[in-house]
Amino acid sequence: MRLKSNSYTNGRLWGWNPPLKSSYDAVIIGGGLHGLATAYFLARQQKMSNVAVIEKRYIGFGGSGRNTAIVRANQRTQENIPLYKEALDMWPVLTRELDFNLMFYNCGNLNLAHSEAALKAMRLQVASAQFQGVQSHLLDPKGCKKLIPALDISDRPRYPIYGGMYHPPGGIVRHDAVVWGLAKGAAKLGIHIHQGTEVTGIGVRNKKIVSVQTDKGKIYTPRVLNAAGGYSAALSYEMLGIKLPISVLTIQAMVTQPLKPLLHHVVSSGAYHCYANQTLKGEIATGSHMDPWPNYTNQSTARYIKHQAEAMTELLPCLRGVKFMRIWGGLADMTPDMAPVIDGNNIITGYYMDCGWGYFGFKSCLVTGKYMAKFMADGICPGILKPFALRRFEQHRLMGETAAVVNYSPDN
Amino acid sequence: MAFTIVCPVCGIRRSYEFRFGGEDKGPRPEEDTLTPATWCEYVHLNNCVAGIQKEWWFHRDGCGSWFTIYRDTTINQQVENSIDETNP
């Protein structure tokens, strides 16, 4: 919140810079994928185009441009799977609708198991996915090797491969293309995207949203969406006093030098905590675990370069000697149960939240935007979003999105 | 980003030796008047301050002490206390 906003926006910003009006029907805080998708669907499906997206830096600055671009629908719980399934089905539809190539490549995701216990957890996950009509099945080590010949399925690695869970419809999408596609699509429908504009306060009267204060002027509005990603919890507490069950952790990712095609699927491993895919340029893009203390820096650490090199060469020994070219970090707003907080129009009338996505925000952006837009237009939460209410934490109804004891939040 | 923490017993050590123990939320709530909302606030809800916050740390790979420090979350460095605790 204290970072200077203007240092990022001195250069050329994307697109047309509309004038800031003194009132809008809705104000969306955050020009990331969730904010832009909601704006797009507000205009396209709810016929609300008098909407502003307020972005402190530039669109896609945060997690939207820093993720590893992986999409999939094989979540664990009955509440989450339908949402992610619809999200996955939307990529080809939006590519046509936006007339913008989002470079969706449904190469399939292979998730590796390195113990009997992990395989057991995968059996449940596969069964849940199949029950909800999502393609997913188990593979033995030979089956994994058939998909990715470079995998080492011998007993040489410290944690040998016991099998894997293959999810054919998943894959990768070009994340920047989604940012640009949605921003162009939204702007064409009349949405105002204000980059380099910082929200400094939210006006509430009689428990109703009345305005949003920005560094460029005051906006009167009856609806506000908090879609500020990594900054959403701080914003919620600082401006409205609403605390969220979120810890903000830095997550790092990196790419190697470009190589000839060797990895034709997304491969991931919970035990080694890495996930990787080969980009169109041939780089192996791979992501790692989070630094286990909340902070707002995007800085990277030597620790994770080493960790990632060790993990990747255990799984794919042919990568030994390959160099990492770039590393970067982004903020992940982690909740204790790895499921988002989607709520609104209750604590404060007209205040909506789309927070706590952790590192699942990329694959879920389109579907959440679609239903969030409906939520904001009607004021009534659509059924598919209802399980993600903030109240679940005080009702002790946390979701089972983690397979076993995984220490995603820094407190446990 | 890695940084250093001053442990009250071991002195200045690198942060990877420690485990973060959460924001300082004051004493554990009394159980006889406990409501689900108060418990939820104590267990799950965070301020997520972008700036200086008081927080718990555990010297996991060291002496095993639990202690609090002040850290600026925007630069990820331990700092002297500048929060007026008499008037929070």
Interface residues (C-beta under 8 A of the other chain):
Chain A: M1 R2 L3 Y231 A233 A234 Y237 E238 K243 L244 P245 I246 S247 V248 T250 D291 P292 W293 P294 N295 Y296 T297 Q299 S300 T301 R303 P336 F393 E394 Q395 H396 P410 D411
Chain B: M1 A2 S15 Y16 R19 F20 G21 G22 P36 A37 W39 C40 E41 H44 L45 N46 N47 C48 V49 A50 G51 T73 T74 I75 N76
